[in-house]
Each structure stands twice: as C-alpha cells, then as structure tokens.
Amino acid sequence: MIKMVGLYRERLKGISTATKTSLKSDLVPHNFILLIERFAVYNSDTANRDFEICLCGHGYEHIIDNVNTIGTLEYRTSRTMVYLAENEFITVRFSGLASGKIMEAHLTGQWYREEDLIIKPK
C-alpha cells in the first residue's frame, strides 16, 4: 500500500526584472516522490497574463499546463496533477510581465517515499 508521508505546500514569490520572469520550486530530495495536486498563480499586473507551469530537472522545461488570460490582480488555479521524482522541480513562467511586478504561485500536494511505490522510477 502506498503511504503518504506528509503534506506539501510551497509558496513561490519574487519580483520580476528584465531578465527574471519565472519562479522555481525546491528540488525533490533523495528517496522521495512529490505529487502536486494543485497550482495557484497570481497576476499582479494591470493587464491579463498567461502562465506556463513546467517540470524541470532533465535539461529542459517540460510544459505541464498553460494557464491563459488571468485577469488583473487575480489568482487562477489549475488541478493538473504531476509526480516529481528526485532532483526534479517546478518552474512557473510568467508571460510578458513588466519589470517590478510581484510574481507569486502556490503549490499543494503530498510527499511519498520512493520505496513505498509499486512502480519504481528508473
């Protein structure tokens, strides 16, 4: 039986610059699997924006979800679920965000031990 070993909640927050328009989560530690069940992304800009949620850790950004047309000063949630293995992390990319804007995303999920999984990752 697969046993959850803990709840996961991470708040990603930063200020956009000319070169920084994304936020990165922490790496998944050794011998753990992370199931992310919900994403919430905040648009602090005065125009509608799009966001991409990507799985990273293998040399490229694998797009999981594209959250379109979030209104001004609004949160939008996504229930796209994704498993992350050791050394993987999430990147949230903010499209067309002006410099000096607040970037914020909330990730919610559950931790599992790799040894408790029925199918082992390679």
WOZI-V847176 format. One record per residue. N is the residue number from 0. SS is DSSP state (h for helix, s for strand, l for the rest). PSI is psi in degrees with one decimal (* if undefined). D_LAST is the distance of its C-alpha to the last C-alpha in Angstrom with 2 decimals. Layout:
n: {N,N}
ss: {SS,SS}
psi: {PSI,PSI}
d_last: {D_LAST,D_LAST}
//
This chain:
n: {0,1,2,3,4,5,6,7,8,9,10,11,12,13,14,15,16,17,18,19,20,21,22,23,24,25,26,27,28,29,30,31,32,33,34,35,36,37,38,39,40,41,42,43,44,45,46,47,48,49,50,51,52,53,54,55,56,57,58,59,60,61,62,63,64,65,66,67,68,69,70,71,72,73,74,75,76,77,78,79,80,81,82,83,84,85,86,87,88,89,90,91,92,93,94,95,96,97,98,99,100,101,102,103,104,105,106,107,108,109,110,111,112,113,114,115,116,117,118,119,120,121}
ss: {l,l,l,s,s,s,s,s,s,s,s,s,s,s,s,l,l,l,l,l,l,s,s,s,l,l,l,l,l,l,l,s,s,s,s,s,s,s,s,s,s,s,s,l,l,l,l,l,s,s,s,s,s,s,s,s,l,l,l,l,l,s,s,s,s,s,s,s,s,s,l,l,l,s,s,s,s,s,l,l,l,s,s,s,l,l,l,l,s,s,s,s,s,s,l,l,l,l,l,l,l,s,s,s,s,s,s,s,s,s,s,s,s,h,h,h,l,l,l,l,l,l}
psi: {136.2,129.1,126.9,136.2,-4.9,158.6,150.2,127.4,126.6,132.1,122.4,130.1,142.3,177.5,130.6,148.6,-177.8,-27.2,-11.6,110.8,33.6,159.8,146.5,138.9,174.2,155.5,147.4,127.5,168.2,136.6,18.4,152.9,137.5,126.5,113.3,126.1,-20.1,140.0,143.1,129.5,139.0,134.0,108.5,4.5,168.0,6.0,156.0,142.3,158.9,153.0,147.3,137.8,124.2,143.4,128.3,164.3,1.4,25.6,-0.6,168.7,112.9,112.2,125.7,-42.4,150.4,114.6,112.4,146.4,59.4,126.7,168.4,131.2,43.3,153.7,149.5,136.7,154.4,132.2,22.0,123.8,143.3,140.6,136.9,134.5,179.9,134.3,10.3,158.8,169.1,139.6,133.0,118.0,129.6,120.8,123.2,23.3,133.2,157.5,145.8,9.1,148.0,130.7,129.2,138.1,146.4,132.1,136.0,136.4,-153.4,144.0,142.2,153.0,137.6,-38.5,-17.4,-8.2,145.3,-43.0,120.1,137.8,152.0,*}
d_last: {20.01,18.00,20.09,20.67,21.36,23.18,24.40,23.39,26.11,26.24,29.17,28.78,32.18,33.79,36.67,36.28,37.69,38.28,34.90,32.85,32.19,28.75,27.31,23.94,22.42,21.16,17.63,15.38,15.65,13.45,12.26,13.37,12.59,15.54,17.05,19.79,22.47,25.30,26.28,29.91,31.23,34.78,37.07,39.72,41.25,44.53,43.02,40.39,36.93,33.54,30.17,26.59,23.59,20.49,16.85,16.40,14.32,13.14,16.64,18.23,19.35,17.88,20.85,20.37,24.08,27.45,30.18,33.52,37.05,36.95,40.62,42.36,41.62,39.32,35.96,33.75,30.89,27.86,26.10,23.07,20.14,16.71,13.68,12.68,9.81,10.72,13.07,13.48,17.08,19.66,22.51,25.66,27.84,31.54,33.37,36.84,37.40,40.48,40.55,41.35,39.77,37.74,34.08,32.60,29.60,28.60,25.11,24.93,22.19,20.69,18.47,16.20,14.72,11.06,12.48,14.64,12.24,12.64,9.35,6.44,3.80,0.00}
//
